[in-house]
Amino acid sequence: MTSTQRRLNAIVSLVLPLTIVMTCSATAASAPSPGSGSSGSDASLGAAVRSIEIAFKRRDAHALRPVLSRRGKVFLSIPAVGIEDGYYGSDQVVALLDRVFHVRETLQFALESRPGRPARGGATLTGLWRFRMRGGSPISIRLRFVLASAESGWSIRELRELK
């Protein structure tokens, strides 16, 4: 064996174990810790979805309070019910939807898609909302809800009518 080969073997024998240790450490750091697995996040997301369903099925804007951030704003865009594009605080969202629900009868609210495993702290779901103005003809619109994960649970970041 030449001196160059011996030096190369020495370098490999030092670097390889270090690389393995670093790789294992990085993998362990990115893995969820015990008790903080996705089941808690999944349960929290399920509770957020139920709040949305209850709000629309029962026409109860206050049911959305658990999924509205007290600090952040929500982007709303639902032209079919008179809500123009804008960012609104949680109290404004409840007030706007309260007025919307007050003059509209929900005929059906059904989620077309349930969020799967959330990616990068976010989840999206779509729903079909059939309603009518008192004494009017039924109207159907599709809504998209964008949710974000935070320490306190999931919150709505965007609610928009899909065309």
Secondary structure, 3 states (H helix, E strand, C coil): CCHHHHHHHHHHHHHHHHHHHHHHHHHHHHCCCCCCCHHHHHHHHHHHHHHHHHHHHHCCHHHHHHHCCCCCCEEEEEHHHCEEEEEECHHHHHHHHHHHHHCEEEEEEEECCCCCCCECCEEEEEEEEEEEECCCCCEEEEEEEEEEEECCEEEEEEEEEEC
